[in-house]
Amino acid sequence: MKKVISIFAIIILSCCLAGNANAQCAMCTKTAQQLGEKPAQGLNSGILYLMLAPFALVGVIGVRWWKNNKLVEEQESAGLNN
């Protein structure tokens, strides 16, 4: 449990200390430059917001798979010890 908490703390800390992220492709960058500073920041924030959902979904699936796999391994090792 301590390992999970420490990994979670590292992730949160790295998110808080991260600098500005530019998540724009070349086409979006060119369009944003034409729009101006404020709309470009909004476009970049929107791209990052939309990018969050797939990463969160993959993370949740990965954690559930890992926990299920760990439980199966514990049951198999308990069955072998008896």
C-alpha positions in Angstrom: 0.0 0.0 0.0 2.9 2.3 0.8 4.2 1.7 -2.7 0.9 2.8 -4.3 0.7 5.9 -2.2 4.3 6.9 -3.0 3.7 6.4 -6.7 0.5 8.5 -6.5 2.4 11.2 -4.6 5.1 11.3 -7.2 2.6 11.6 -10.0 0.7 14.4 -8.2 4.0 16.2 -7.4 5.2 16.0 -11.0 1.9 17.4 -12.2 2.2 20.3 -9.8 5.8 21.1 -10.7 5.4 20.6 -14.5 5.9 23.6 -16.7 3.7 24.7 -19.5 2.8 21.9 -21.8 2.3 22.5 -25.5 -0.1 19.9 -26.8 -0.6 21.3 -30.3 0.2 19.7 -33.6 1.7 21.9 -36.3 -1.7 22.7 -37.8 -3.2 23.7 -34.5 -0.1 25.8 -33.6 -0.4 27.8 -36.9 -4.2 28.3 -36.4 -3.6 29.4 -32.8 -1.0 31.9 -33.8 -3.5 33.5 -36.2 -6.1 33.7 -33.5 -4.0 35.5 -30.9 -2.6 34.8 -27.4 -5.8 34.3 -25.4 -7.5 31.9 -27.8 -4.3 30.0 -28.3 -4.1 29.3 -24.6 -7.7 28.2 -24.6 -7.1 25.9 -27.5 -4.1 24.4 -25.8 -6.0 23.9 -22.6 -8.8 22.2 -24.5 -6.4 19.8 -26.2 -4.9 18.9 -22.8 -8.4 18.4 -21.3 -9.5 16.1 -24.1 -6.3 14.2 -23.9 -6.9 13.4 -20.2 -9.9 11.1 -20.7 -8.1 8.4 -22.8 -5.1 8.4 -20.5 -7.4 8.1 -17.4 -9.3 5.3 -19.0 -6.2 3.3 -19.8 -4.9 4.0 -16.3 -8.0 2.7 -14.7 -8.1 -0.4 -16.8 -4.4 -1.0 -16.1 -4.8 -0.7 -12.4 -7.8 -3.1 -12.4 -5.9 -5.6 -14.5 -2.9 -5.4 -12.2 -5.0 -5.9 -9.0 -6.9 -8.8 -10.6 -3.7 -10.4 -11.7 -2.1 -9.9 -8.3 -5.2 -11.6 -6.6 -5.1 -14.5 -9.0 -1.4 -15.0 -8.3 -2.0 -14.9 -4.5 -4.7 -17.5 -4.8 -2.5 -19.8 -6.9 0.4 -19.5 -4.5 -2.0 -20.2 -1.6 -3.3 -23.2 -3.3 0.2 -24.5 -4.0 1.3 -24.1 -0.4 -1.6 -26.1 1.0 
